[in-house]
Amino acid sequence: MLMYRLKPLPFIGARTTIGYYTRNMNLRIYAATTSQGKLRDFRTAAQAHSLKIEPLPGLGTIAAPEEDGDTFCANATLKAVYYSRFAPGQLVVADDSGLEVDALGGAPGVRSARFGADAGLVDSPDAAGDNTDVWNNIVLLQRLAGVPAAGRTARYRCVLVTARDGVTLETAEGSVEGVILEEPRGTGGFGYDPLFYLPALGKTMAEIDLETKLSLSHRGRAIAALLPMLFA
């Protein structure tokens, strides 16, 4: 039997509030992502609430669906529904997230992970590692060249969707506002984190520790929004 007590706490950009729970069992959720950065964020947030988030077994052998949605919610939903069919009876969570830059009309948006590739910047076949983040950041800086600081406002947005056996269960969202710098700072994080500046902290996402990041990041807020839905 699950016992829980909800205590509302404000989360800017999240659609609901986090709850405090006592429970006599652990809940396991399978994440439909191969991104080590996302898995690290998911696991760190989940540990504080006795949840286990693990990569979907055999994910690397499953052909990925075409992410042709025009919103984060559409892509997260199609991934959650699709991958949940490969784990009968299990709870599967998928996310779609990215960067929205006001000066670029909300771009790169759903194309955040492929921003560089869309511009023709990709690794050569003999590249030593994956430089996708580098190419994406280069294109972002090129597109914002000459835009003053006041016009470089942006936000990270994340939508999480859970599904079981091909049926959508819950949807949660989180976001965080920031400014795009003219050059990267920090060595932590991934994606656009070295360019995403948080004025209230005076640091980029790549300069803060993981615990702080999850307390205010788009993904951390989306996870916080999702938790009370799972135990409602």
Residue, then its C-alpha position, 0 to 999 in steps of 0.5 A: m500500500l502506498m501512503y503519501r502526503l502532498k505539500p504544494l511547493p512552487f516550481i516556476g515553469a512546472r505544471t504541478t507541485i512536488g509531493y512528499y511520500t512515504r512508501n513501502m516499495n520502490l518504483r522502477i521506471y524505464a527511461a527511453t533515452t541513450s543520453q548519458g546526460k539525461l540519464r544522470d539527471f533522471r537518476t539523481a532526481a529520482q534517488a531523492h524520492s526512492l525511485k529507480i530510473e534505468p535505461l530501457p533494456g535493449l534500447g540500443t537494439i531497437a530502431a528509433p522512431e521518427e521524431d516528426g512532431d512539431t512540439f516537444c509534447a508530440n515527440a515525447t508522446l510518440k517516443a513513450v508510446y512506441y518504446s513502452r511496447f517493448a517493455p510489456g507491463q512496465l512504466v516507461v518515460a520519454d522526454d523531449s527537450g531543448l532550447e528556445v531562443d527568442a531572437l530566433g523565433g523559438a529555434p532551435g526548439v524541437r531541432s535542438a539536438r540536430f541544430g548543427a546537423d541541419a546546418g551541415l555540420v557533422d562529424s567525419p567518419d573517422a572522428a574520435g568522439d561525438n562532437t554534436d554539442v560542439w557543432n550545435n553551439i557553434v551554429l547557435l553562436q553564428r545565428l546570434a552574432g551581433v544580437p545584444a545581450a538584452g535580445r539573447t533571452a532564451r529558455y530550456r523546456c522539457v516535456l516528460v511523458t509516461a506510458r505503459d503498453g502503448v498507452t499514454l499515462e501522464t505528461a509533465e513539463g518544466s522550463v527555466e529562463g536564461v540568456i545565451l552568452e557570446e562564448p561558453r563558460g564551464t565544463g559541466g553539463f552537456g548540450y547548450d549548458p556552457l552558453f546558457y547563463l542564469p542571471a540570478l546565479g551569475k553562472t551558466m548551467a555548466e558552472i553549477d553542481l548537479e544538485t543545484k542544476l536539478s533544483l532549477s533546471h527544466r528537466g529537474r522541474a519536469i521530474a518534480a512535476l511528474l512525481p505527484m502524478l505517479f503516486a496520485 
